[in-house]
Amino acid sequence: MADSGDGSPDLYIRTPCIHSIPMSKGHYSVYLKLENLQIPGSFKQRGISHFCKKALQNGATKFVCASGGNAGLAVAYSAHCLSVPATIVLPTTTPELVAHKVRDMGANVEVHGGVWDESNEYAQKMTTDPGCVYVHPFDHPDIWEGHSSMIVEAKEQMPGQPDVVVASVGGGGLLTGVVEGMWNVGWKDVPVIAMETEGAESYFKAVEAGKLVTLPAITSVAKSLGSLTACAASLEKSTKHKILPALVTDQQAVDACIRFSEDHRMLVEPACGASLAAVYSEVIPRLQREGKLGTVNSVLVIVCGGSAVTIDKLQQKFGLKDV
């Protein structure tokens, strides 16, 4: 693990940034920042562990988080490493396998609400005791600061500056951290493609409207993108940095997961498949044809990961006959 700068080790892994030969065929050079290799399974570990370490230094004695899965796993793992108790509130849509993983890390699990927003409201009411700290899955400056470290690493690992960066958007924490990281390393002129699935497009609609938009429901299978409203910071970033929101279908996201598993022998959630679909589903050429994106010779894709996925789920729940 990396050094945090205060003498203590960070609770996240310095992940590889690899050149994908299969994904680069006939296109541009595609580089993959493999955040799926974080121990809890997703990029969430970066920002959340950074937040938890700071909270502990400020007197935290317990953590509470509402999560569709990946943030909860990150809080549970961080709390385990820091020897602090944690309670994770999961919405009813969270797969049982995720609840088992959270419990295996030593955290308490409560199930409440049909969507994350309902779970979040419930979790915030639990943080009345002194020392009990609410951990937001994506909307806090310390979390964005933690996520920004992946770009600092990527700059050191890549042979040069990419022409575009691709990241999935749920609540907007990853996007906010990625942009902040890009500013830190001097990539202010590099556009970002913000990928979502149809039915979970709160950020796409917010940028389109010029204000935050709350979706009536999440209808996409990419439940990890299931925040009804993106964070205000992510929308603000679109006024200061070139961000291109783009949508793919659930099927395109799932197909991208399958192709990625074939190309690189790694399994990720459809929420991550949305970002991979920017390459697999020809989103980048479409944006170029529309005049929104210039010449692209290299692409950096943030492989955000996700633990709520199995081959059986991809076959059955997502309507695939064979994998």
N, C-alpha and C positions, 0 to 999 in steps of 0.2 A: 504493500500500500504506500501511497505518497505521504510526504511530510506536509503537515498543515501550515508550517511556518511558525507555530508557537511551541515547537519541540515535541508535540504529540503527533502520532500518525493519523492520517485521514482514515475515515471508515469506508472509503470507496477505492476501487481498483483503478489504476492507470490503464485504461483499455487500449487495445491495438487499434490502429487506423490502417486498414489494408487496402491494397489496390485490387479491385474485383475484376479479374480477367473475364469471367463469364458475362457480367453485366456491362462490360465495356465493349463487347463485340459489335463492330459496325457503328458505334456511337462515339462517345467521348470517354475519357478516362474517368471511371467511377471509383471513388474512395469511400470506404465504409468505416465510420466511427462506431465500434462494436460495443455500445452501452448495454446490450443484452447480456454481456458477460459479467456485469456487476453481480455480486453474490445473491441479492434478493431478486435478480432477474431483469432489472430495468434501470434506466437513467435516473429514476427518482432517488436512488441511493445517494447521488452526488449532493443535490441541494438539501435533501431532508437531513442527511447526516451532518451537513454543515450547520444547519439550523439547530439541530439537537445538541451538538457540541457547544454552540454558543449559549443555548438556553441553560445547559448544565452549568456552565461557568457563571451564569447569572442566578443560580440558585434553584433551578428546576428539580423537582423530586418525583415527578410523574408526567408522562406524556399521554395525550388523548388525540386521536385523529379519526376523521371520517374518510373512508376511502372505498373506491370500487375494487381495490385489490392491491395494485402496485405501490401506491404511496403507503398503504397500511403495512405491507411487507417491509418497506424501507424503514418505517418508524419502528416496527417490531425488531428488525435486525439492529438498528442503531441503538435502541433501548437495551437490547441484549448485550451489545458490546460495551455500553456505558454503565451497565448494571443498574438501570432505572426501570421501574415498572411501567407498563403501557397498556392502554385499552384502545382497541381499534373497532370503530363502528362501521359495519358493512351494510350496504343496501341489500335487499332481498334478491337482487339480480346477480349478486356475486357468486361464482361457482364455489361449491363446497370444497373443492381441492385447494382454493386460495385460503379459505378459513382454516383448513387443516395446517397449511404452511405457516400461517400467522401464529397459530397456537403452538406449533412445533418450535417457534422461535421464542416462546415463553410469554407472549402477550395474551391478554384477555380479549375475547371477541364478543361483541354485541351486534345483533342484526336488527336494523331499524330503518324503515323507509324504502320506498320502491325505486328511488333514484338518489344519486349522490347528494343533491341539494337538500333533500329531506334528512338524510343521515347526518349531514353537516350541521344542520340546525339543532339536531338532537345532541350531537357531540359537543357543541359550544356550550350547551346548558350544563354539561358535566364538569366544566373547568372552574368551579367556584371555590374549591379548596386551595389554601395557600400552597404554592409550589407546583400546582398542577398546571401544566402548560399545554395549550391547544396548538397542535401542529397542522397548519393548513397544507393541503397537498400541493398547492402551486402558487398561492398568492401571498408572497412575502419576500422582501428584498434579500434576506439571508439565503433563501432557497434559490433565487435567481443568481446570486453570487456564486453559490455552489455549483450550479449547472454551467456557469460560464467557464469553469475550469476545463471542460471537455474541448472547447475551442482552443484554449491556450495549448493544450496537449496536441490537438490536431495540427496546429501550425508547426509545431516542432517535428511532427511525424510525416507530414506531407512534403513532396518535393518542391512545391510552390503554392501560391495562392490559388484557390479554386475560383471558377467563374460563377458558380452559384452554390448555395447551401440549401439542402432540403431537410425539413423537419416536420413531424406530425404535430397537430395542435389539438389539445383537449381543452384544458382550462387556460392554457397560454403560458404556463410557467416555463416549460422547455423553450418555447420560442423567445420569451423575454430574456432568459439566461443566455441563449445562443447569440442573440443580437448584442447583448452586453459584452459577451466574450469576443465577438467580432470587432466591436469598438476597441476593446482592450488590446487586440493584436494588430490593429491597423487595417482591418478588412471592411471599413465603412462603405466602400464602393461596391461591395459584393452583394448582389440581391439574394433574398431568401424566398424559397417557395414553401408556403405554409399549407400542408396537406391535411385535408379532412375527408371523411366519408359523407355521402348524402344521408341525411337523417341525424347528423351530429355536427352540423355546420354552423355553430354559434359564432365562430370567428369570421368565417366567410360573410355571413349576414351582417355582422357588426361593421366590418370594413366597408361593405357595400352601402350601409346606412349611415356611416360616419358616426355611429354611437353604439353603445352596448345593446345587444338584442338578446332577449331571453326566449329560448325555444319552448314550445308547449310540451314537448316530450322528446326523448331520444328514441328514434326508431331504427337506428343502425345496429348491426351486429358488433360494431367496434365500441363496446361498452366503456373501454378505457378512455375514449374520447367524449365520454358522456357527461360533460358539464353543460348545463342548460345555458349558462352565461360565461363567456370568457372573461379573464381578469382585465381590469382597466389598463394596467401597465402594458399588456400585449397590444391593445388597440392604440395606445399612445405611441408605441414603437413604430407603428405603421405610418405615422406622420413624420417620423424622423429618419426612417430607413426604408429602402425599397423592399417591400414585402409583397409577394404575389400569392394571394390565397387561391387554392385550387381544390377541386372536388373530384373524387372518384367514387364509383359504386361499391357496395359491399362486395360484390363478386370480384371486382378488380382488385380490391384489397386482399381478399382471401386468395385469389389466384397468385398475387405477388408473394404471399407467405409460402405457398406451395413451391413456386419457382425458386424462391430464396432457399428453401430447404433442400431443393435439388442441387442448386449451385454451390451452397456453402455448408450443407449438413447442419443447419441451425433452425430451430423452430421459434417463431415469434407470433405475437397476437395480431389480429387484423388491424388494430390501431397502429401498429408499426408497419403493417403491410401497406397502409395508406402512403407512407413516405417512400417505401420501396416501389410502389406503383408509379411514382413520378418518373422512374426509369422504365419499368416493365410495361407500363400502359401508355408510353409515348406522350406524357404530359408536357415534358420539356419542349419537344418539337412543336406541340400545339401552341404553347406560349410564345414561341419564336415566330410562328406563322401569324399570330395575333399582334405581333410587334411589341410585346411586353418584355421580351427577353432577347438580348443580343447574342453574339457568338459565344458558344459554349464548347470549350475544349476539356474542361475537367469539372467534375461534380463531387461535392462532399455530401453524403447522405448520413444523417444521424439515425443509426439503427437503435431505436429506443427500447426494443425488447418487449417484455411483458410475460407474466407467469401464468395467466389464466388461459392456457392453451394446451391442447393435446391433439394428437392425430385423430382420435375419435371425434373430438369436437369439430374439427375442420371437416370431417366426413359427414357427420350427422347433423349438427346444429346449423352448419353453414351450407348444407345442401349439396355437398360434393359426393359423388358416387364412388370415386376411387381416388386414392392419394398415392 
